[in-house]
Amino acid sequence: MQSVLIVIHLIIALGLIASVLLQSGKSAGLSGAIDGGAQSLMGKKKGLDELLSRVTTGLAISFMVLSIILTIIS
């Protein structure tokens, strides 16, 4: 039982890493001031960013819950 949960935990962790790396930056700070908001003119995909944000949130919550469950089991 515990080994199955550890494998699921590893898959969730890899998915969380991938979803964080796939998200685009928020263009805040100096780099956002330099390009002048040109990313919005070039067709930045808002739908994909929102989906990745929701997926990241779901994976993070499941990662934390599964971590607590694994701690209780062991």
matplotlib code that plots the C-alpha trace (Angstrom):
import matplotlib.pyplot as plt

x = [0.0, 2.7, 4.8, 1.8, 1.3, 5.0, 4.8, 1.7, 3.5, 6.5, 4.2, 2.4, 5.8, 7.0, 3.7, 4.0, 7.5, 6.5, 3.4, 5.5, 8.1, 5.5, 3.9, 5.0, 6.3, 4.1, 6.3, 6.7, 9.5, 12.1, 11.7, 8.0, 8.8, 11.3, 9.1, 6.2, 3.6, 4.4, 3.5, -0.2, 0.0, 1.8, -1.1, -0.2, -2.5, -4.5, -6.5, -3.4, -2.0, -5.3, -5.4, -1.8, -2.5, -5.5, -3.5, -0.6, -3.0, -4.6, -1.3, 0.1, -2.9, -2.8, 1.0, 0.5, -2.4, -0.5, 2.6, 0.6, -1.0, 2.4, 3.7, 0.8, 1.2, 4.9]
y = [0.0, 2.4, 1.7, 2.4, 5.8, 6.6, 5.9, 8.2, 10.8, 10.7, 11.1, 14.0, 15.6, 15.3, 16.7, 19.6, 20.4, 20.3, 22.5, 25.1, 25.1, 25.4, 28.5, 31.8, 34.7, 37.6, 40.2, 42.1, 44.5, 45.8, 43.3, 44.1, 47.8, 47.2, 45.3, 47.7, 45.0, 43.6, 40.1, 41.0, 42.2, 39.1, 36.8, 35.5, 32.6, 33.4, 30.2, 28.0, 30.1, 29.8, 26.0, 25.6, 27.7, 25.4, 22.3, 23.5, 24.4, 20.9, 19.1, 21.2, 20.5, 16.7, 16.7, 18.2, 15.9, 12.8, 14.0, 14.2, 10.7, 9.2, 10.7, 9.3, 5.8, 5.6]
z = [0.0, 1.0, -2.1, -4.4, -2.6, -3.0, -6.7, -7.0, -5.0, -7.3, -10.4, -8.8, -7.9, -11.5, -12.8, -10.4, -11.6, -15.2, -14.7, -12.9, -15.6, -18.4, -17.0, -18.5, -16.5, -15.4, -17.1, -13.8, -13.0, -15.3, -18.1, -18.3, -18.6, -21.4, -23.8, -23.2, -23.0, -26.4, -25.3, -25.2, -28.7, -30.0, -28.9, -25.5, -24.7, -21.7, -21.7, -21.5, -18.6, -16.7, -17.3, -16.2, -13.1, -12.1, -12.8, -10.7, -7.8, -8.0, -8.1, -5.2, -3.0, -3.9, -3.2, 0.2, 1.2, 0.0, 1.9, 5.1, 4.4, 3.8, 7.0, 9.0, 7.5, 8.2]

ax = plt.figure().add_subplot(projection="3d")
ax.plot(x, y, z, "-o")
ax.set_aspect("equal")
plt.show()
